[in-house]
């Protein structure tokens, strides 16, 4: 991961997550401290967690939460004496989410892919942060819209589909799915009006089905 505006050798990508998360946190009234990019090494991740736990009331990270050889956040947190209360949720995008703490400091570990970061921040991290701050905001409203797409998914997993809305011929809003599904396609979140949230019991969606729609305006 490289800082935007600097050279990115082959195999590297530019960091979008820090800026997206900082903006979302600032909208909640948080005073954000940016500790930068940790190297893909256990000692580097551990050193950054040590800095964070001594200077902040909440730690939010992105990336390094899966099970690959270079995913060191879980191991670094445990080496620092931290505890994970939840890890790897049955959601898509965003499975490698972690909730825990290091001493008294809460920890939220988000995935590395930009779409997964934003989805999990809005649906997992945001309500938790509001609660930690003493907020009493009610859950966001989901509105019924008509599906304009076909979709299949696994049972027992909640999925979030990026969509745009347009009025149907009868005036009922119709949701059109963004054509690319990848969790790294950040432009899909920019283009979308919100998310269709498909519950664990749903396995397929057909055009014309009523589906629950979460507009981004509900979580601003």
Rosetta constraint file for C-alpha pairs under 8 A:
AtomPair CA 1 CA 12 HARMONIC 5.63 0.50
AtomPair CA 1 CA 13 HARMONIC 5.05 0.50
AtomPair CA 1 CA 14 HARMONIC 5.56 0.50
AtomPair CA 1 CA 15 HARMONIC 5.75 0.50
AtomPair CA 1 CA 37 HARMONIC 7.53 0.50
AtomPair CA 2 CA 6 HARMONIC 6.99 0.50
AtomPair CA 2 CA 7 HARMONIC 7.72 0.50
AtomPair CA 2 CA 8 HARMONIC 6.24 0.50
AtomPair CA 2 CA 12 HARMONIC 6.67 0.50
AtomPair CA 2 CA 13 HARMONIC 5.94 0.50
AtomPair CA 2 CA 14 HARMONIC 4.71 0.50
AtomPair CA 2 CA 15 HARMONIC 5.75 0.50
AtomPair CA 3 CA 14 HARMONIC 5.76 0.50
AtomPair CA 3 CA 15 HARMONIC 5.72 0.50
AtomPair CA 4 CA 14 HARMONIC 5.43 0.50
AtomPair CA 4 CA 15 HARMONIC 6.37 0.50
AtomPair CA 8 CA 12 HARMONIC 5.56 0.50
AtomPair CA 8 CA 13 HARMONIC 6.54 0.50
AtomPair CA 8 CA 14 HARMONIC 7.18 0.50
AtomPair CA 15 CA 19 HARMONIC 7.91 0.50
AtomPair CA 16 CA 20 HARMONIC 6.31 0.50
AtomPair CA 16 CA 114 HARMONIC 6.88 0.50
AtomPair CA 17 CA 21 HARMONIC 5.92 0.50
AtomPair CA 17 CA 62 HARMONIC 6.98 0.50
AtomPair CA 17 CA 112 HARMONIC 7.67 0.50
AtomPair CA 17 CA 114 HARMONIC 5.92 0.50
AtomPair CA 17 CA 117 HARMONIC 7.02 0.50
AtomPair CA 18 CA 22 HARMONIC 5.92 0.50
AtomPair CA 18 CA 34 HARMONIC 7.71 0.50
AtomPair CA 18 CA 36 HARMONIC 7.99 0.50
AtomPair CA 18 CA 62 HARMONIC 7.83 0.50
AtomPair CA 19 CA 23 HARMONIC 6.17 0.50
AtomPair CA 20 CA 24 HARMONIC 6.31 0.50
AtomPair CA 20 CA 118 HARMONIC 7.60 0.50
AtomPair CA 21 CA 25 HARMONIC 6.01 0.50
AtomPair CA 21 CA 118 HARMONIC 7.63 0.50
AtomPair CA 21 CA 121 HARMONIC 7.90 0.50
AtomPair CA 22 CA 26 HARMONIC 6.03 0.50
AtomPair CA 22 CA 32 HARMONIC 6.41 0.50
AtomPair CA 22 CA 34 HARMONIC 7.93 0.50
AtomPair CA 23 CA 27 HARMONIC 6.33 0.50
AtomPair CA 24 CA 28 HARMONIC 6.77 0.50
AtomPair CA 25 CA 29 HARMONIC 6.71 0.50
AtomPair CA 25 CA 30 HARMONIC 5.47 0.50
AtomPair CA 25 CA 31 HARMONIC 7.83 0.50
AtomPair CA 25 CA 32 HARMONIC 7.01 0.50
AtomPair CA 26 CA 30 HARMONIC 5.03 0.50
AtomPair CA 26 CA 31 HARMONIC 6.60 0.50
AtomPair CA 26 CA 32 HARMONIC 6.78 0.50
AtomPair CA 27 CA 220 HARMONIC 7.44 0.50
AtomPair CA 28 CA 130 HARMONIC 7.61 0.50
AtomPair CA 35 CA 48 HARMONIC 7.28 0.50
AtomPair CA 35 CA 52 HARMONIC 7.74 0.50
AtomPair CA 38 CA 44 HARMONIC 5.74 0.50
AtomPair CA 38 CA 45 HARMONIC 5.59 0.50
AtomPair CA 38 CA 48 HARMONIC 6.88 0.50
AtomPair CA 39 CA 44 HARMONIC 5.65 0.50
AtomPair CA 39 CA 45 HARMONIC 6.83 0.50
AtomPair CA 40 CA 44 HARMONIC 7.18 0.50
AtomPair CA 40 CA 45 HARMONIC 7.35 0.50
AtomPair CA 40 CA 70 HARMONIC 5.75 0.50
AtomPair CA 40 CA 71 HARMONIC 7.31 0.50
AtomPair CA 40 CA 72 HARMONIC 7.21 0.50
AtomPair CA 41 CA 45 HARMONIC 6.32 0.50
AtomPair CA 41 CA 70 HARMONIC 6.99 0.50
AtomPair CA 41 CA 72 HARMONIC 6.74 0.50
AtomPair CA 42 CA 46 HARMONIC 5.99 0.50
AtomPair CA 42 CA 72 HARMONIC 5.37 0.50
AtomPair CA 42 CA 73 HARMONIC 7.52 0.50
AtomPair CA 42 CA 75 HARMONIC 7.51 0.50
AtomPair CA 42 CA 76 HARMONIC 6.09 0.50
AtomPair CA 43 CA 47 HARMONIC 6.05 0.50
AtomPair CA 43 CA 76 HARMONIC 7.67 0.50
AtomPair CA 44 CA 48 HARMONIC 6.36 0.50
AtomPair CA 45 CA 49 HARMONIC 6.31 0.50
AtomPair CA 45 CA 72 HARMONIC 6.86 0.50
AtomPair CA 45 CA 73 HARMONIC 6.39 0.50
AtomPair CA 45 CA 76 HARMONIC 6.33 0.50
AtomPair CA 46 CA 50 HARMONIC 6.24 0.50
AtomPair CA 46 CA 73 HARMONIC 7.72 0.50
AtomPair CA 46 CA 76 HARMONIC 4.93 0.50
AtomPair CA 46 CA 77 HARMONIC 7.02 0.50
AtomPair CA 46 CA 79 HARMONIC 7.78 0.50
AtomPair CA 46 CA 80 HARMONIC 7.13 0.50
AtomPair CA 47 CA 51 HARMONIC 6.40 0.50
AtomPair CA 48 CA 52 HARMONIC 6.19 0.50
AtomPair CA 49 CA 53 HARMONIC 6.05 0.50
AtomPair CA 49 CA 76 HARMONIC 7.75 0.50
AtomPair CA 49 CA 77 HARMONIC 7.27 0.50
AtomPair CA 49 CA 80 HARMONIC 7.90 0.50
AtomPair CA 50 CA 54 HARMONIC 6.60 0.50
AtomPair CA 50 CA 80 HARMONIC 7.52 0.50
AtomPair CA 51 CA 55 HARMONIC 6.62 0.50
AtomPair CA 52 CA 56 HARMONIC 5.84 0.50
AtomPair CA 52 CA 59 HARMONIC 6.56 0.50
AtomPair CA 53 CA 57 HARMONIC 7.62 0.50
AtomPair CA 53 CA 58 HARMONIC 7.90 0.50
AtomPair CA 53 CA 59 HARMONIC 7.30 0.50
AtomPair CA 53 CA 102 HARMONIC 6.96 0.50
AtomPair CA 53 CA 105 HARMONIC 6.45 0.50
AtomPair CA 56 CA 105 HARMONIC 7.68 0.50
AtomPair CA 57 CA 105 HARMONIC 5.75 0.50
AtomPair CA 57 CA 106 HARMONIC 7.28 0.50
AtomPair CA 58 CA 105 HARMONIC 5.67 0.50
AtomPair CA 58 CA 106 HARMONIC 5.21 0.50
AtomPair CA 58 CA 107 HARMONIC 6.13 0.50
AtomPair CA 58 CA 108 HARMONIC 7.98 0.50
AtomPair CA 59 CA 105 HARMONIC 7.20 0.50
AtomPair CA 59 CA 106 HARMONIC 6.32 0.50
AtomPair CA 59 CA 107 HARMONIC 4.79 0.50
AtomPair CA 59 CA 108 HARMONIC 6.20 0.50
AtomPair CA 60 CA 107 HARMONIC 6.04 0.50
AtomPair CA 60 CA 108 HARMONIC 4.84 0.50
AtomPair CA 60 CA 109 HARMONIC 5.88 0.50
AtomPair CA 60 CA 110 HARMONIC 7.36 0.50
AtomPair CA 61 CA 108 HARMONIC 6.46 0.50
AtomPair CA 61 CA 109 HARMONIC 4.92 0.50
AtomPair CA 61 CA 110 HARMONIC 5.90 0.50
AtomPair CA 62 CA 109 HARMONIC 5.93 0.50
AtomPair CA 62 CA 110 HARMONIC 4.58 0.50
AtomPair CA 62 CA 111 HARMONIC 5.31 0.50
AtomPair CA 62 CA 112 HARMONIC 5.20 0.50
AtomPair CA 62 CA 117 HARMONIC 6.99 0.50
AtomPair CA 63 CA 71 HARMONIC 7.55 0.50
AtomPair CA 63 CA 73 HARMONIC 7.99 0.50
AtomPair CA 63 CA 109 HARMONIC 7.56 0.50
AtomPair CA 63 CA 110 HARMONIC 6.30 0.50
AtomPair CA 63 CA 111 HARMONIC 4.77 0.50
AtomPair CA 63 CA 112 HARMONIC 3.57 0.50
AtomPair CA 63 CA 113 HARMONIC 7.36 0.50
AtomPair CA 64 CA 70 HARMONIC 6.91 0.50
AtomPair CA 64 CA 71 HARMONIC 3.92 0.50
AtomPair CA 64 CA 72 HARMONIC 5.59 0.50
AtomPair CA 64 CA 73 HARMONIC 5.35 0.50
AtomPair CA 64 CA 74 HARMONIC 7.77 0.50
AtomPair CA 64 CA 111 HARMONIC 7.14 0.50
AtomPair CA 64 CA 112 HARMONIC 6.75 0.50
AtomPair CA 65 CA 71 HARMONIC 5.72 0.50
AtomPair CA 65 CA 72 HARMONIC 7.07 0.50
AtomPair CA 65 CA 73 HARMONIC 5.75 0.50
AtomPair CA 65 CA 74 HARMONIC 6.24 0.50
AtomPair CA 65 CA 96 HARMONIC 5.58 0.50
AtomPair CA 65 CA 97 HARMONIC 6.80 0.50
AtomPair CA 65 CA 98 HARMONIC 7.24 0.50
AtomPair CA 65 CA 109 HARMONIC 6.62 0.50
AtomPair CA 65 CA 110 HARMONIC 6.99 0.50
AtomPair CA 65 CA 111 HARMONIC 6.12 0.50
AtomPair CA 65 CA 112 HARMONIC 7.73 0.50
AtomPair CA 66 CA 71 HARMONIC 5.82 0.50
AtomPair CA 66 CA 96 HARMONIC 5.29 0.50
AtomPair CA 66 CA 111 HARMONIC 7.51 0.50
AtomPair CA 67 CA 71 HARMONIC 6.01 0.50
AtomPair CA 72 CA 76 HARMONIC 5.98 0.50
AtomPair CA 73 CA 77 HARMONIC 6.00 0.50
AtomPair CA 74 CA 78 HARMONIC 6.28 0.50
AtomPair CA 75 CA 79 HARMONIC 6.04 0.50
AtomPair CA 76 CA 80 HARMONIC 6.20 0.50
AtomPair CA 77 CA 81 HARMONIC 6.65 0.50
AtomPair CA 77 CA 82 HARMONIC 5.14 0.50
AtomPair CA 77 CA 83 HARMONIC 7.28 0.50
AtomPair CA 77 CA 102 HARMONIC 7.16 0.50
AtomPair CA 78 CA 82 HARMONIC 4.80 0.50
AtomPair CA 78 CA 83 HARMONIC 6.23 0.50
AtomPair CA 78 CA 84 HARMONIC 7.87 0.50
AtomPair CA 80 CA 102 HARMONIC 7.18 0.50
AtomPair CA 81 CA 102 HARMONIC 6.39 0.50
AtomPair CA 81 CA 103 HARMONIC 7.40 0.50
AtomPair CA 82 CA 100 HARMONIC 7.24 0.50
AtomPair CA 82 CA 101 HARMONIC 5.55 0.50
AtomPair CA 82 CA 102 HARMONIC 4.05 0.50
AtomPair CA 82 CA 103 HARMONIC 6.41 0.50
AtomPair CA 83 CA 100 HARMONIC 5.40 0.50
AtomPair CA 83 CA 101 HARMONIC 5.51 0.50
AtomPair CA 83 CA 102 HARMONIC 6.43 0.50
AtomPair CA 84 CA 98 HARMONIC 6.76 0.50
AtomPair CA 84 CA 99 HARMONIC 5.85 0.50
AtomPair CA 84 CA 100 HARMONIC 4.09 0.50
AtomPair CA 84 CA 101 HARMONIC 6.64 0.50
AtomPair CA 85 CA 98 HARMONIC 7.60 0.50
AtomPair CA 85 CA 99 HARMONIC 5.66 0.50
AtomPair CA 85 CA 100 HARMONIC 4.98 0.50
AtomPair CA 86 CA 97 HARMONIC 7.83 0.50
AtomPair CA 86 CA 98 HARMONIC 5.50 0.50
AtomPair CA 86 CA 99 HARMONIC 5.14 0.50
AtomPair CA 86 CA 100 HARMONIC 6.80 0.50
AtomPair CA 87 CA 96 HARMONIC 6.58 0.50
AtomPair CA 87 CA 97 HARMONIC 5.59 0.50
AtomPair CA 87 CA 98 HARMONIC 4.26 0.50
AtomPair CA 87 CA 99 HARMONIC 6.50 0.50
AtomPair CA 88 CA 95 HARMONIC 4.99 0.50
AtomPair CA 88 CA 96 HARMONIC 4.41 0.50
AtomPair CA 88 CA 97 HARMONIC 5.22 0.50
AtomPair CA 88 CA 98 HARMONIC 6.49 0.50
AtomPair CA 89 CA 94 HARMONIC 7.58 0.50
AtomPair CA 89 CA 95 HARMONIC 4.91 0.50
AtomPair CA 89 CA 96 HARMONIC 6.62 0.50
AtomPair CA 89 CA 97 HARMONIC 6.31 0.50
AtomPair CA 90 CA 95 HARMONIC 5.93 0.50
AtomPair CA 90 CA 156 HARMONIC 7.23 0.50
AtomPair CA 90 CA 157 HARMONIC 4.93 0.50
AtomPair CA 90 CA 158 HARMONIC 6.37 0.50
AtomPair CA 91 CA 95 HARMONIC 5.30 0.50
AtomPair CA 91 CA 157 HARMONIC 5.35 0.50
AtomPair CA 91 CA 158 HARMONIC 4.65 0.50
AtomPair CA 91 CA 159 HARMONIC 5.54 0.50
AtomPair CA 91 CA 160 HARMONIC 7.93 0.50
AtomPair CA 92 CA 116 HARMONIC 7.70 0.50
AtomPair CA 92 CA 157 HARMONIC 7.27 0.50
AtomPair CA 92 CA 158 HARMONIC 6.39 0.50
AtomPair CA 92 CA 159 HARMONIC 4.70 0.50
AtomPair CA 92 CA 160 HARMONIC 6.32 0.50
AtomPair CA 93 CA 115 HARMONIC 7.25 0.50
AtomPair CA 93 CA 116 HARMONIC 4.94 0.50
AtomPair CA 93 CA 119 HARMONIC 7.18 0.50
AtomPair CA 93 CA 120 HARMONIC 7.88 0.50
AtomPair CA 93 CA 159 HARMONIC 6.75 0.50
AtomPair CA 93 CA 160 HARMONIC 6.80 0.50
AtomPair CA 93 CA 183 HARMONIC 6.28 0.50
AtomPair CA 94 CA 110 HARMONIC 7.59 0.50
AtomPair CA 94 CA 111 HARMONIC 6.00 0.50
AtomPair CA 94 CA 116 HARMONIC 4.54 0.50
AtomPair CA 94 CA 117 HARMONIC 6.91 0.50
AtomPair CA 94 CA 119 HARMONIC 7.10 0.50
AtomPair CA 94 CA 120 HARMONIC 5.95 0.50
AtomPair CA 95 CA 111 HARMONIC 7.49 0.50
AtomPair CA 96 CA 110 HARMONIC 6.86 0.50
AtomPair CA 96 CA 111 HARMONIC 5.55 0.50
AtomPair CA 97 CA 108 HARMONIC 7.58 0.50
AtomPair CA 97 CA 109 HARMONIC 5.62 0.50
AtomPair CA 97 CA 110 HARMONIC 4.93 0.50
AtomPair CA 97 CA 111 HARMONIC 6.01 0.50
AtomPair CA 97 CA 120 HARMONIC 7.58 0.50
AtomPair CA 98 CA 107 HARMONIC 7.84 0.50
AtomPair CA 98 CA 108 HARMONIC 5.84 0.50
AtomPair CA 98 CA 109 HARMONIC 4.73 0.50
AtomPair CA 98 CA 110 HARMONIC 6.62 0.50
AtomPair CA 99 CA 106 HARMONIC 7.73 0.50
AtomPair CA 99 CA 107 HARMONIC 5.84 0.50
AtomPair CA 99 CA 108 HARMONIC 4.89 0.50
AtomPair CA 99 CA 109 HARMONIC 6.36 0.50
AtomPair CA 100 CA 106 HARMONIC 5.96 0.50
AtomPair CA 100 CA 107 HARMONIC 4.96 0.50
AtomPair CA 100 CA 108 HARMONIC 6.55 0.50
AtomPair CA 101 CA 105 HARMONIC 5.36 0.50
AtomPair CA 101 CA 106 HARMONIC 4.21 0.50
AtomPair CA 101 CA 107 HARMONIC 4.75 0.50
AtomPair CA 102 CA 106 HARMONIC 6.57 0.50
AtomPair CA 102 CA 107 HARMONIC 6.95 0.50
AtomPair CA 108 CA 125 HARMONIC 6.94 0.50
AtomPair CA 110 CA 116 HARMONIC 7.88 0.50
AtomPair CA 110 CA 117 HARMONIC 5.82 0.50
AtomPair CA 110 CA 120 HARMONIC 6.91 0.50
AtomPair CA 110 CA 121 HARMONIC 7.49 0.50
AtomPair CA 111 CA 116 HARMONIC 6.07 0.50
AtomPair CA 111 CA 117 HARMONIC 5.51 0.50
AtomPair CA 112 CA 116 HARMONIC 7.17 0.50
AtomPair CA 112 CA 117 HARMONIC 6.44 0.50
AtomPair CA 113 CA 117 HARMONIC 6.10 0.50
AtomPair CA 113 CA 183 HARMONIC 5.62 0.50
AtomPair CA 113 CA 184 HARMONIC 4.98 0.50
AtomPair CA 114 CA 118 HARMONIC 6.41 0.50
AtomPair CA 114 CA 183 HARMONIC 6.53 0.50
AtomPair CA 114 CA 184 HARMONIC 5.39 0.50
AtomPair CA 114 CA 185 HARMONIC 7.22 0.50
AtomPair CA 114 CA 186 HARMONIC 5.80 0.50
AtomPair CA 115 CA 119 HARMONIC 6.15 0.50
AtomPair CA 115 CA 183 HARMONIC 4.87 0.50
AtomPair CA 115 CA 184 HARMONIC 5.82 0.50
AtomPair CA 115 CA 185 HARMONIC 6.56 0.50
AtomPair CA 115 CA 186 HARMONIC 5.67 0.50
AtomPair CA 115 CA 188 HARMONIC 7.91 0.50
AtomPair CA 115 CA 189 HARMONIC 6.73 0.50
AtomPair CA 116 CA 120 HARMONIC 5.94 0.50
AtomPair CA 116 CA 183 HARMONIC 5.72 0.50
AtomPair CA 116 CA 184 HARMONIC 7.74 0.50
AtomPair CA 117 CA 121 HARMONIC 5.97 0.50
AtomPair CA 118 CA 122 HARMONIC 6.15 0.50
AtomPair CA 119 CA 123 HARMONIC 6.16 0.50
AtomPair CA 119 CA 160 HARMONIC 7.73 0.50
AtomPair CA 120 CA 124 HARMONIC 5.15 0.50
AtomPair CA 120 CA 125 HARMONIC 6.42 0.50
AtomPair CA 121 CA 125 HARMONIC 4.50 0.50
AtomPair CA 121 CA 126 HARMONIC 5.57 0.50
AtomPair CA 122 CA 126 HARMONIC 5.25 0.50
AtomPair CA 122 CA 127 HARMONIC 7.61 0.50
AtomPair CA 122 CA 219 HARMONIC 6.71 0.50
AtomPair CA 123 CA 127 HARMONIC 6.98 0.50
AtomPair CA 124 CA 128 HARMONIC 6.66 0.50
AtomPair CA 125 CA 129 HARMONIC 6.07 0.50
AtomPair CA 126 CA 130 HARMONIC 6.21 0.50
AtomPair CA 127 CA 131 HARMONIC 6.19 0.50
AtomPair CA 128 CA 132 HARMONIC 6.16 0.50
AtomPair CA 129 CA 133 HARMONIC 6.15 0.50
AtomPair CA 130 CA 134 HARMONIC 6.35 0.50
AtomPair CA 130 CA 135 HARMONIC 4.90 0.50
AtomPair CA 130 CA 136 HARMONIC 7.42 0.50
AtomPair CA 130 CA 137 HARMONIC 7.49 0.50
AtomPair CA 131 CA 135 HARMONIC 5.11 0.50
AtomPair CA 131 CA 136 HARMONIC 6.87 0.50
AtomPair CA 140 CA 214 HARMONIC 7.62 0.50
AtomPair CA 140 CA 218 HARMONIC 5.54 0.50
AtomPair CA 140 CA 219 HARMONIC 6.64 0.50
AtomPair CA 141 CA 214 HARMONIC 6.79 0.50
AtomPair CA 141 CA 218 HARMONIC 6.73 0.50
AtomPair CA 142 CA 212 HARMONIC 5.50 0.50
AtomPair CA 142 CA 213 HARMONIC 5.11 0.50
AtomPair CA 142 CA 214 HARMONIC 4.78 0.50
AtomPair CA 142 CA 215 HARMONIC 7.51 0.50
AtomPair CA 143 CA 212 HARMONIC 5.37 0.50
AtomPair CA 143 CA 213 HARMONIC 5.00 0.50
AtomPair CA 143 CA 214 HARMONIC 6.55 0.50
AtomPair CA 144 CA 210 HARMONIC 6.00 0.50
AtomPair CA 144 CA 211 HARMONIC 5.50 0.50
AtomPair CA 144 CA 212 HARMONIC 4.70 0.50
AtomPair CA 144 CA 213 HARMONIC 5.99 0.50
AtomPair CA 145 CA 172 HARMONIC 6.95 0.50
AtomPair CA 145 CA 173 HARMONIC 5.45 0.50
AtomPair CA 145 CA 174 HARMONIC 5.90 0.50
AtomPair CA 145 CA 175 HARMONIC 6.60 0.50
AtomPair CA 145 CA 210 HARMONIC 5.53 0.50
AtomPair CA 145 CA 211 HARMONIC 5.54 0.50
AtomPair CA 145 CA 212 HARMONIC 6.37 0.50
AtomPair CA 145 CA 213 HARMONIC 6.37 0.50
AtomPair CA 146 CA 172 HARMONIC 7.04 0.50
AtomPair CA 146 CA 173 HARMONIC 6.18 0.50
AtomPair CA 146 CA 174 HARMONIC 4.70 0.50
AtomPair CA 146 CA 175 HARMONIC 6.06 0.50
AtomPair CA 146 CA 207 HARMONIC 7.47 0.50
AtomPair CA 146 CA 208 HARMONIC 5.38 0.50
AtomPair CA 146 CA 209 HARMONIC 5.60 0.50
AtomPair CA 146 CA 210 HARMONIC 4.69 0.50
AtomPair CA 146 CA 211 HARMONIC 6.14 0.50
AtomPair CA 147 CA 174 HARMONIC 5.77 0.50
AtomPair CA 147 CA 175 HARMONIC 5.11 0.50
AtomPair CA 147 CA 176 HARMONIC 6.86 0.50
AtomPair CA 147 CA 205 HARMONIC 7.44 0.50
AtomPair CA 147 CA 206 HARMONIC 6.90 0.50
AtomPair CA 147 CA 207 HARMONIC 5.08 0.50
AtomPair CA 147 CA 208 HARMONIC 5.20 0.50
AtomPair CA 147 CA 209 HARMONIC 5.33 0.50
AtomPair CA 147 CA 210 HARMONIC 6.16 0.50
AtomPair CA 147 CA 211 HARMONIC 6.30 0.50
AtomPair CA 148 CA 174 HARMONIC 5.78 0.50
AtomPair CA 148 CA 175 HARMONIC 5.35 0.50
AtomPair CA 148 CA 176 HARMONIC 5.10 0.50
AtomPair CA 148 CA 177 HARMONIC 7.37 0.50
AtomPair CA 148 CA 206 HARMONIC 7.74 0.50
AtomPair CA 148 CA 207 HARMONIC 4.79 0.50
AtomPair CA 148 CA 208 HARMONIC 6.33 0.50
AtomPair CA 149 CA 175 HARMONIC 7.55 0.50
AtomPair CA 149 CA 176 HARMONIC 6.10 0.50
AtomPair CA 149 CA 177 HARMONIC 6.23 0.50
AtomPair CA 149 CA 205 HARMONIC 7.37 0.50
AtomPair CA 149 CA 206 HARMONIC 6.30 0.50
AtomPair CA 149 CA 207 HARMONIC 5.05 0.50
AtomPair CA 150 CA 204 HARMONIC 7.47 0.50
AtomPair CA 150 CA 205 HARMONIC 5.39 0.50
AtomPair CA 150 CA 206 HARMONIC 4.71 0.50
AtomPair CA 150 CA 207 HARMONIC 5.86 0.50
AtomPair CA 151 CA 204 HARMONIC 5.42 0.50
AtomPair CA 151 CA 205 HARMONIC 4.92 0.50
AtomPair CA 151 CA 206 HARMONIC 6.72 0.50
AtomPair CA 152 CA 203 HARMONIC 5.69 0.50
AtomPair CA 152 CA 204 HARMONIC 4.22 0.50
AtomPair CA 152 CA 205 HARMONIC 6.39 0.50
AtomPair CA 153 CA 157 HARMONIC 7.93 0.50
AtomPair CA 153 CA 159 HARMONIC 7.76 0.50
AtomPair CA 153 CA 202 HARMONIC 7.40 0.50
AtomPair CA 153 CA 203 HARMONIC 4.89 0.50
AtomPair CA 153 CA 204 HARMONIC 5.99 0.50
AtomPair CA 154 CA 200 HARMONIC 7.93 0.50
AtomPair CA 154 CA 202 HARMONIC 7.89 0.50
AtomPair CA 154 CA 203 HARMONIC 5.70 0.50
AtomPair CA 155 CA 200 HARMONIC 5.51 0.50
AtomPair CA 155 CA 201 HARMONIC 5.62 0.50
AtomPair CA 155 CA 202 HARMONIC 6.30 0.50
AtomPair CA 155 CA 203 HARMONIC 5.52 0.50
AtomPair CA 156 CA 199 HARMONIC 7.98 0.50
AtomPair CA 156 CA 200 HARMONIC 4.26 0.50
AtomPair CA 156 CA 201 HARMONIC 6.13 0.50
AtomPair CA 157 CA 199 HARMONIC 7.10 0.50
AtomPair CA 157 CA 200 HARMONIC 4.62 0.50
AtomPair CA 157 CA 201 HARMONIC 7.85 0.50
AtomPair CA 158 CA 197 HARMONIC 7.25 0.50
AtomPair CA 158 CA 198 HARMONIC 5.68 0.50
AtomPair CA 158 CA 199 HARMONIC 4.90 0.50
AtomPair CA 158 CA 200 HARMONIC 4.79 0.50
AtomPair CA 159 CA 197 HARMONIC 5.99 0.50
AtomPair CA 159 CA 198 HARMONIC 5.20 0.50
AtomPair CA 159 CA 199 HARMONIC 6.88 0.50
AtomPair CA 159 CA 200 HARMONIC 7.81 0.50
AtomPair CA 160 CA 195 HARMONIC 5.77 0.50
AtomPair CA 160 CA 196 HARMONIC 5.60 0.50
AtomPair CA 160 CA 197 HARMONIC 4.78 0.50
AtomPair CA 160 CA 198 HARMONIC 6.31 0.50
AtomPair CA 161 CA 177 HARMONIC 6.88 0.50
AtomPair CA 161 CA 195 HARMONIC 5.29 0.50
AtomPair CA 161 CA 196 HARMONIC 5.00 0.50
AtomPair CA 161 CA 197 HARMONIC 6.59 0.50
AtomPair CA 161 CA 198 HARMONIC 7.87 0.50
AtomPair CA 162 CA 177 HARMONIC 5.94 0.50
AtomPair CA 162 CA 178 HARMONIC 5.80 0.50
AtomPair CA 162 CA 188 HARMONIC 6.84 0.50
AtomPair CA 162 CA 189 HARMONIC 6.85 0.50
AtomPair CA 162 CA 192 HARMONIC 5.84 0.50
AtomPair CA 162 CA 193 HARMONIC 7.77 0.50
AtomPair CA 162 CA 194 HARMONIC 6.18 0.50
AtomPair CA 162 CA 195 HARMONIC 4.82 0.50
AtomPair CA 162 CA 196 HARMONIC 6.55 0.50
AtomPair CA 163 CA 175 HARMONIC 5.72 0.50
AtomPair CA 163 CA 176 HARMONIC 5.19 0.50
AtomPair CA 163 CA 177 HARMONIC 4.44 0.50
AtomPair CA 163 CA 178 HARMONIC 5.55 0.50
AtomPair CA 163 CA 192 HARMONIC 5.16 0.50
AtomPair CA 163 CA 193 HARMONIC 6.16 0.50
AtomPair CA 163 CA 194 HARMONIC 5.93 0.50
AtomPair CA 163 CA 195 HARMONIC 5.88 0.50
AtomPair CA 163 CA 196 HARMONIC 6.81 0.50
AtomPair CA 164 CA 175 HARMONIC 5.59 0.50
AtomPair CA 164 CA 176 HARMONIC 5.30 0.50
AtomPair CA 164 CA 177 HARMONIC 6.66 0.50
AtomPair CA 164 CA 178 HARMONIC 7.28 0.50
AtomPair CA 164 CA 191 HARMONIC 7.38 0.50
AtomPair CA 164 CA 192 HARMONIC 4.94 0.50
AtomPair CA 164 CA 193 HARMONIC 4.88 0.50
AtomPair CA 164 CA 194 HARMONIC 6.84 0.50
AtomPair CA 165 CA 173 HARMONIC 6.13 0.50
AtomPair CA 165 CA 174 HARMONIC 5.54 0.50
AtomPair CA 165 CA 175 HARMONIC 4.69 0.50
AtomPair CA 165 CA 176 HARMONIC 6.33 0.50
AtomPair CA 165 CA 193 HARMONIC 6.52 0.50
AtomPair CA 166 CA 173 HARMONIC 5.51 0.50
AtomPair CA 166 CA 174 HARMONIC 5.40 0.50
AtomPair CA 166 CA 175 HARMONIC 6.75 0.50
AtomPair CA 166 CA 176 HARMONIC 7.93 0.50
AtomPair CA 167 CA 171 HARMONIC 5.25 0.50
AtomPair CA 167 CA 172 HARMONIC 5.71 0.50
AtomPair CA 167 CA 173 HARMONIC 4.41 0.50
AtomPair CA 167 CA 174 HARMONIC 5.90 0.50
AtomPair CA 168 CA 172 HARMONIC 5.21 0.50
AtomPair CA 168 CA 173 HARMONIC 5.59 0.50
AtomPair CA 168 CA 174 HARMONIC 5.69 0.50
AtomPair CA 178 CA 188 HARMONIC 6.42 0.50
AtomPair CA 178 CA 192 HARMONIC 7.31 0.50
AtomPair CA 180 CA 185 HARMONIC 7.45 0.50
AtomPair CA 180 CA 188 HARMONIC 7.56 0.50
AtomPair CA 181 CA 185 HARMONIC 7.52 0.50
AtomPair CA 185 CA 189 HARMONIC 7.76 0.50
AtomPair CA 186 CA 190 HARMONIC 6.80 0.50
AtomPair CA 187 CA 191 HARMONIC 6.13 0.50
AtomPair CA 188 CA 192 HARMONIC 5.96 0.50
AtomPair CA 189 CA 194 HARMONIC 7.92 0.50
AtomPair CA 193 CA 215 HARMONIC 5.99 0.50
AtomPair CA 193 CA 216 HARMONIC 6.36 0.50
AtomPair CA 194 CA 213 HARMONIC 6.93 0.50
AtomPair CA 194 CA 214 HARMONIC 5.49 0.50
AtomPair CA 194 CA 215 HARMONIC 4.22 0.50
AtomPair CA 194 CA 216 HARMONIC 4.92 0.50
AtomPair CA 195 CA 213 HARMONIC 5.74 0.50
AtomPair CA 195 CA 214 HARMONIC 5.11 0.50
AtomPair CA 195 CA 215 HARMONIC 6.47 0.50
AtomPair CA 195 CA 216 HARMONIC 7.61 0.50
AtomPair CA 196 CA 211 HARMONIC 6.66 0.50
AtomPair CA 196 CA 212 HARMONIC 5.65 0.50
AtomPair CA 196 CA 213 HARMONIC 4.45 0.50
AtomPair CA 196 CA 214 HARMONIC 6.12 0.50
AtomPair CA 197 CA 211 HARMONIC 7.54 0.50
AtomPair CA 197 CA 212 HARMONIC 5.82 0.50
AtomPair CA 197 CA 213 HARMONIC 6.29 0.50
AtomPair CA 197 CA 214 HARMONIC 7.06 0.50
AtomPair CA 198 CA 202 HARMONIC 6.27 0.50
AtomPair CA 198 CA 211 HARMONIC 7.48 0.50
AtomPair CA 198 CA 212 HARMONIC 7.32 0.50
AtomPair CA 205 CA 209 HARMONIC 6.52 0.50
AtomPair CA 214 CA 218 HARMONIC 6.96 0.50
AtomPair CA 215 CA 219 HARMONIC 7.65 0.50
AtomPair CA 216 CA 220 HARMONIC 6.52 0.50
